[in-house]
Every structure is written in structure tokens, then in C-alpha cells.
Amino acid sequence: MKPSVISIVLGGGRGTRLSPLTHSRSKPAVPIAGKYRLVDIPISNCLNSGFNRILVLTQFNSASLNSHIKNSYHFDTFSKGFVDILAAEQNIESDAWYQGTADAVRQSMKHLDKYDYDYILILSGDQLYQMDFREMIDFHCRNKGDITIATIPVNSKDAPGFGILKSDEEGNITSFIEKPSGDLLHDWKSEVSDKNKAEGKEYLASMGIYVFNKNGLKKMFDEDAGDDFGGELIPNGIGKYKTLSFQYDGYWTDIGTIQSFFDANLDLTTDFPKFNLFSKSPIYTRARMLPPSKILGSYVSKAVFGDGCIVMADKIENSIVGNRSRIDKGSTIMNSYMMGADFYQDTQEIVSNDRDGIPNLGVGKYCYIEQAILDKNCRIGDNVRIIGGKHLPDGDFENHSIKDGIVIVKKNAVIAPGTQIS
């Protein structure tokens, strides 16, 4: 009998480490790969696994995310599938917003009573990976678990950034520690494959992906008032509940910082990217009725283009160019992510702006842009030079920010002709 599963995607908090990309949107709504949003990844993994009852919990800067979900995921009249929003709400029982991952699910449990399900699959809305969740659910059922945590082997350098657990040979989790310091790691090695052991990946990191039995989760909420799964409920539940480690051996990255976001996107331009956009398992997103992209006389190497772009650039290399991007003649884009635009300007407005020296949407003439992220709807004037690098100190300015040597031009920003950021 097919397991009855309902999936919950956590919409994320303030996402300060991903600022300024999260200034006006939540982390799961951040555009990725030129045409998707981060939230499309867990939703697509669910749909490709055959789990089509999905709730997305939202709270902070949620308007853009809510709009994307509403416009993207539609099921026919005869399907029982849905992707619905559960927004944080004040009510008679509580006037508090979500206080953490566990609290968000706890406050939402009353809305799940109308559904028939045996297992709850809890996912983060800001990770990049491709997983068949059926394998994890089958593992959970076969081993009669109360809680199953998806884990990935990491090395000692990366381990302090994660929740680290220990498991025995049968996959039972015996202990859990949140973001341990380096001097504690020698006691936290787990059983991993010979391949991972040879690579020094002997620590099991929580991926923030959980399977709970329906009744077990309700009981856990009754016994533990903690607000966070990784920091409170799961560590407190080890020993009381059968907690299992499901080891995942594919590509997975947490999009938690500008550097990780930048690296994950630019990796998509390589010959064999770690995340395969061209697999048999599609990534679903909003269907936009855009024309194909048009490239006029440009040298292009290792680039990914969204839909509806007009490119007259001199050169584009190791870069992603998002939907509706416009890059004018003589410009060079290197090692950068241009998110594109939400709308087109009409030709008359473009001609008028060119005559008056007003920057149009996109990148103007004879610009040079390297090691940068250009957020949506920004306007880069002619002869602008933006060159990121480790020589640039971190800082936040009116129209751009600098983090880890990456220049981020803010959403809707206007960069005057002749500006130099380098």
C-alpha cells in the first residue's frame, strides 16, 4: 500500500546572511538559475516523487513567494493534488508569529486535520538538490522509525556549520549536536561508505529534511514546547523515539550565504554541473509566455540563458542571464549572475532614454561586469565598470552591497553612466 504523505515546505526566516537579495523577498523566493525560484526545488522533488499534497509555510517578506506559488502550481479538477500557502497568523490561541521551524509546524497542525495522512515530510525552502523522497519514506517505514533525518557526510572543515549526529550500523541516531566546535569533532564520527571515508567525510550532517509519523509528531509537540527541530525537539527526542539517519550521497547545498548562492549558480555553467538541470526529473516553475532569447553578434562561452533575453553584448562567459535580460552592444559579462527583469520596456521608451542618457533596464553599452550579482530590474548605465574580488571590503551602499568580494547590485537599482565599482 502506498504511504500516505503530506509535505511541508518551510518558507524561511529573515535570511539576513543572503541580504540584500532578501531585502524585499523571502529566501525561497530568490531567483535561481535564470528562471526558477529556490522554492521550486523542494516542490519539484516532491512532485517528481509522486507526493502532490504540499503546504508552504510563509511569514517574512512573503508577498513575492505567495504570488509565485499561486501563479505556478495548478492541478486539474480531478486531481487531489495541491500546493497551498499556510501563512503565519495571529489567532485566539496565540498572537505570536512563528518562533522557529518546530513552532511553525506546530502552529500549522490544526490545518492538517482535514487531510488523511500517515507521514509528514518536512523540507527547507532554500536548498539545492535532487532527491527521490520515496526512498526516504520507504526507509522510514521499513525500519519502523518514528523520526527519520536525511543526512549527508561532510568533512571536519564543514561540520561546524551543521547539526552533526552519530548513528550506529543500523542507522539509529544515538546523539545529536548543533554546530559543534572543531575541538569536539573527534567524538562525532559515524559509519559512512568507504568512498566518503577516503575523502575524509566521516561526520553526518543533518540536511534539515525530516520524516515524522503523524501521531509521533503530535505526541512530541505535546511533550516538548521547544521552537526548533534541530536545536531542541530532535536532540531531546533521541532515546524516547526511534530516530533514524537516511544517508544521502548526491549533491546538496544549503543556500545560506551570498557566497554559496553565487557558487551554486555559476556551477550550473560548467561542463558537468553538480546540479543537473537537464535530468529526467523536471524542475517546475511558473510558465511564462515569453519569446525565445535572441543573441546578436556576441561571443558566448559557458553561459545559461533564461527566456526572452535580447543580447547584443561583446562577450558573455561563465555567467547566467535571467529572463527578459537586455544587454547592449560592446558590453562584457564575466563570472556573474544577471537575474533579469519582470517586464519589458517599449521601444519608444528605450530610444527616448538613450537620447537623454537615462539608463534602461538591463546593462547598457560598453560596460564591463565581473564577479557580480545583478538583482532584478536593475538599470546599468553606459560605460559602467563593476569588478568584484577579494580586494573589495564588505559594505552596504545605496545601490549595491559587497560581500565576500561579490558585488550585488540591488533590485530596481539605477547605476549612473560611467560609474566604477572595482
C-alpha positions in Angstrom: 0.0 0.0 0.0 1.4 3.4 -1.0 2.3 5.5 2.1 0.0 8.5 2.7 2.3 11.6 2.9 1.8 15.3 3.2 4.7 17.6 2.6 5.5 20.8 4.4 8.0 23.3 2.9 9.3 25.9 5.4 9.3 29.4 4.0 12.3 30.6 6.0 13.0 33.5 8.3 14.7 36.8 7.6 17.6 35.4 5.6 19.9 38.1 6.8 23.0 36.3 5.5 21.6 36.4 2.0 20.9 40.2 2.2 20.4 42.3 0.1 18.7 39.6 -2.1 16.2 39.1 0.8 15.5 42.8 1.4 12.1 42.5 -0.3 11.6 38.8 -0.7 12.0 35.6 1.4 14.9 33.2 0.8 12.7 30.6 -1.0 11.6 33.3 -3.4 15.1 34.3 -4.5 15.6 33.6 -8.3 18.0 30.8 -9.2 19.4 29.5 -12.5 17.9 32.4 -14.5 14.3 31.2 -14.5 13.4 29.4 -11.2 12.9 30.3 -7.6 14.6 28.4 -4.7 11.2 27.1 -3.5 10.7 25.3 -6.9 13.4 22.8 -5.9 11.7 21.1 -2.9 8.3 21.3 -4.6 9.7 19.7 -7.7 11.4 17.0 -5.7 8.0 16.3 -4.1 6.1 16.2 -7.4 8.8 14.0 -9.0 8.5 11.6 -6.0 4.7 11.3 -6.5 3.9 13.4 -3.4 1.5 16.1 -4.6 0.0 17.4 -1.4 2.2 20.2 -0.4 1.9 23.1 2.1 4.3 26.0 2.1 4.6 27.9 5.4 5.3 31.6 4.9 5.9 34.5 7.2 8.7 37.0 6.5 8.6 39.1 3.2 6.1 36.6 1.9 4.3 38.5 -0.9 6.6 37.5 -3.7 6.7 33.9 -2.6 2.9 33.8 -2.2 2.4 35.2 -5.7 4.9 32.7 -7.2 3.2 29.7 -5.6 -0.3 31.0 -6.7 0.8 31.5 -10.3 2.9 28.4 -10.7 1.2 25.3 -9.2 -2.2 24.4 -10.6 -3.8 20.9 -10.6 -6.7 19.8 -12.7 -10.2 19.4 -11.3 -10.0 15.7 -10.9 -6.6 15.7 -9.0 -6.3 15.6 -5.3 -3.0 17.4 -5.5 -2.3 20.9 -4.3 0.4 23.4 -3.4 -1.1 25.7 -0.8 0.1 28.6 1.3 -0.2 28.5 5.1 0.7 32.0 6.2 1.6 32.8 9.8 -1.4 34.1 11.6 -2.5 35.5 14.9 -5.5 33.8 16.4 -7.4 33.3 19.7 -4.9 30.6 20.8 -1.8 32.7 20.1 -0.8 36.2 18.9 2.8 35.1 18.3 4.4 34.6 14.8 6.4 31.5 14.1 9.3 31.3 16.5 11.3 28.5 14.7 11.0 25.5 12.5 9.1 23.3 15.0 6.9 26.1 16.1 5.9 26.8 12.5 4.8 23.2 12.0 3.2 23.1 15.5 1.0 26.1 14.8 0.0 24.6 11.4 -1.0 21.2 12.7 -4.7 22.2 13.2 -4.9 22.9 9.4 -3.8 19.4 8.6 -6.7 17.7 10.4 -8.8 17.8 7.3 -6.3 15.7 5.4 -5.8 11.9 5.6 -2.1 11.1 6.0 0.2 8.9 8.0 3.6 10.6 7.5 4.7 14.3 7.4 7.7 15.2 5.2 9.3 18.5 6.3 11.5 20.3 3.9 13.6 23.5 3.8 12.7 26.1 1.1 16.2 27.2 0.4 18.3 24.2 -0.6 19.6 22.9 -3.9 19.4 19.1 -4.5 17.6 16.4 -6.4 16.2 13.6 -4.2 13.6 10.9 -4.7 11.7 11.2 -1.4 10.1 7.8 -1.9 13.4 6.1 -1.0 13.5 8.0 2.3 9.8 7.2 3.1 10.4 3.6 2.3 13.5 3.5 4.5 11.5 5.1 7.4 8.6 2.6 7.0 10.9 -0.5 6.6 12.9 0.3 9.7 9.8 1.3 11.7 11.2 4.8 12.6 9.4 7.5 14.5 11.7 10.2 13.0 14.0 9.9 10.0 16.6 12.6 9.3 18.2 13.0 5.9 21.9 13.2 6.4 24.9 13.9 4.2 28.6 13.0 5.0 30.8 16.1 5.5 34.4 16.7 6.4 35.8 18.3 9.5 36.1 21.7 7.9 32.4 21.9 7.0 31.0 20.0 10.1 30.9 23.0 12.5 28.3 24.7 10.2 25.7 21.9 10.6 23.8 19.9 13.1 26.0 16.8 13.5 24.7 13.4 14.6 26.1 9.9 15.4 24.5 6.8 14.2 25.1 3.1 14.7 25.5 0.4 11.9 21.7 0.0 11.7 21.2 3.7 11.1 19.8 4.5 14.5 20.8 8.0 15.7 22.3 7.8 19.1 23.2 11.5 19.7 22.9 14.9 18.1 24.8 18.2 18.5 24.0 21.6 16.8 27.0 23.2 15.1 29.8 21.7 17.2 33.2 23.5 17.6 36.2 21.9 16.0 37.7 20.6 19.3 34.6 18.4 19.8 34.5 16.7 16.5 36.8 13.8 17.3 34.0 12.1 19.2 31.4 12.6 16.4 32.5 10.3 13.6 29.8 7.9 12.2 29.7 4.9 9.9 29.9 6.1 6.3 30.7 4.5 3.0 34.4 3.6 2.1 34.3 6.3 -0.6 33.2 9.0 1.9 35.7 7.8 4.5 38.5 8.0 1.9 37.5 11.6 1.3 37.5 12.5 5.0 33.7 12.8 5.1 33.1 10.9 8.4 30.6 13.3 10.0 26.9 13.1 9.4 25.3 16.5 8.9 21.5 17.0 9.1 20.1 18.3 5.8 17.1 19.8 7.6 14.8 17.2 5.8 12.7 15.1 8.2 10.0 12.4 8.1 7.7 12.1 11.1 4.9 9.7 11.9 1.7 11.7 12.2 0.9 10.5 15.8 4.5 10.6 16.9 4.9 14.2 15.9 1.7 15.2 17.7 3.0 13.4 20.8 6.4 15.1 20.5 4.7 18.5 20.4 2.6 17.7 23.5 5.8 16.7 25.4 8.2 19.4 24.2 7.5 23.1 23.9 10.7 23.8 22.0 10.6 26.1 18.9 13.2 24.4 16.8 13.6 20.9 15.4 17.4 20.9 15.1 18.2 22.8 18.3 15.5 21.4 20.6 12.9 18.8 19.7 15.1 16.3 17.8 18.0 16.2 20.3 15.5 16.0 23.2 13.7 13.2 21.4 16.7 10.9 20.9 16.2 7.9 23.2 12.5 8.5 23.5 11.7 8.0 19.8 13.3 5.7 17.2 15.3 8.2 15.3 16.9 7.1 12.0 19.6 8.5 9.7 18.9 8.3 6.0 22.2 8.9 4.3 22.0 10.8 1.0 25.0 10.6 -1.3 24.1 13.0 -4.0 24.7 16.8 -4.5 23.2 19.0 -1.9 23.9 22.6 -0.8 22.3 24.9 1.6 21.8 28.4 0.0 22.6 30.3 3.2 25.1 32.9 2.2 25.8 35.1 -0.8 29.0 33.0 -1.5 27.1 29.7 -1.5 24.3 31.2 -3.7 26.9 32.6 -6.1 28.9 29.4 -6.3 25.8 27.2 -6.8 24.6 29.4 -9.7 27.9 29.7 -11.5 28.5 25.9 -11.2 25.5 25.5 -13.5 27.5 26.9 -16.3 30.3 24.3 -16.1 30.6 21.3 -18.4 29.3 18.9 -15.8 27.4 20.8 -13.1 26.8 19.2 -9.7 23.1 20.1 -10.0 21.7 18.7 -13.3 19.1 20.9 -14.9 18.9 18.5 -17.8 17.7 15.4 -16.0 14.6 13.3 -16.5 13.2 14.9 -13.4 12.0 18.4 -14.4 12.1 21.5 -12.2 8.7 23.0 -12.2 8.1 26.7 -12.1 5.8 29.5 -13.3 5.0 29.0 -17.0 5.7 32.4 -18.6 4.7 33.0 -22.2 8.0 34.6 -23.2 9.7 34.5 -26.6 13.0 32.7 -27.1 16.2 34.5 -26.3 17.9 36.4 -29.1 21.7 36.8 -29.3 23.2 39.2 -31.8 26.9 39.0 -32.6 28.1 38.0 -29.1 30.9 35.7 -28.1 29.3 33.3 -25.6 31.0 30.6 -23.6 29.7 28.6 -20.7 26.6 30.6 -20.2 23.0 29.8 -19.2 20.2 32.0 -20.6 16.6 32.3 -19.4 13.7 33.1 -21.8 13.0 36.3 -23.6 16.5 37.8 -23.5 17.9 40.3 -26.0 21.7 40.2 -26.0 24.0 42.4 -28.1 27.0 42.0 -25.8 30.5 41.8 -27.0 31.2 38.8 -24.7 29.4 36.6 -22.1 31.4 34.0 -20.2 30.8 31.8 -17.1 27.6 33.6 -16.4 23.8 33.2 -16.0 21.5 35.6 -17.8 17.9 35.5 -16.4 14.5 36.0 -18.0 13.9 39.2 -20.0 17.5 40.4 -19.6 18.8 43.1 -22.1 22.5 43.6 -22.6 23.5 46.3 -25.0 26.4 46.3 -27.5 30.0 46.4 -26.6 29.4 45.0 -23.0 31.2 42.1 -21.3 29.7 39.9 -18.6 32.1 37.6 -16.8 31.6 35.2 -13.9 28.3 36.9 -13.0 24.6 36.2 -12.4 22.2 38.7 -14.0 18.7 37.9 -12.7 16.8 39.7 -15.5 13.6 41.7 -15.3 9.9 41.4 -14.5 8.8 43.3 -17.5 9.8 44.8 -20.9 10.3 48.5 -21.8 8.7 49.5 -25.0 11.0 50.6 -27.9 9.9 54.2 -27.8 11.0 54.5 -24.1 14.3 52.8 -24.8 15.1 55.3 -27.7 14.0 58.2 -25.5 16.2 57.1 -22.6 19.2 56.6 -24.9 18.8 60.1 -26.2 18.6 61.6 -22.7 21.3 59.5 -21.2 18.9 57.7 -18.8 19.8 54.0 -18.1 17.4 51.4 -19.4 16.5 48.1 -17.9 19.5 45.8 -18.1 23.1 46.5 -19.0 23.9 49.5 -21.2 26.6 49.9 -23.8 30.3 49.3 -23.3 30.1 48.0 -19.7 32.4 45.5 -18.1 30.9 43.4 -15.3 32.7 40.7 -13.4 32.2 38.8 -10.1 28.8 40.3 -9.6 25.1 39.6 -9.0 22.7 41.9 -10.7 19.3 41.6 -9.0 16.0 42.1 -10.9 15.0 45.2 -12.7 18.3 47.0 -12.2 19.5 49.6 -14.7 23.2 49.8 -15.5 24.1 52.9 -17.5 26.7 53.0 -20.3 30.4 52.6 -19.7 29.9 51.2 -16.2 32.7 49.0 -14.7 31.8 46.6 -11.9 34.7 44.3 -10.9 34.3 42.3 -7.8 37.2 40.5 -6.0 38.7 39.8 -2.6 40.4 43.2 -2.7 37.0 44.9 -2.0 35.9 45.2 1.6 32.4 44.2 2.6 30.0 47.1 2.7 26.4 48.2 2.1 25.6 51.2 -0.1 22.6 52.9 -1.6 22.5 50.9 -4.9 24.9 47.9 -4.2 26.4 45.8 -1.5 29.7 43.9 -1.3 30.0 40.5 0.4 33.0 38.2 0.1 34.3 40.1 -2.9 31.0 39.7 -4.7 29.3 42.9 -5.8 25.5 42.7 -5.5 23.6 45.4 -7.4 20.2 45.8 -5.6 16.8 45.1 -7.0 15.5 48.1 -9.0 18.8 50.0 -8.5 20.0 52.6 -11.1 23.7 52.8 -11.7 24.6 56.0 -13.4 26.7 56.0 -16.6 30.4 55.9 -16.1 30.2 54.5 -12.5 33.1 52.4 -11.4 32.9 49.8 -8.6 36.2 48.0 -8.5 
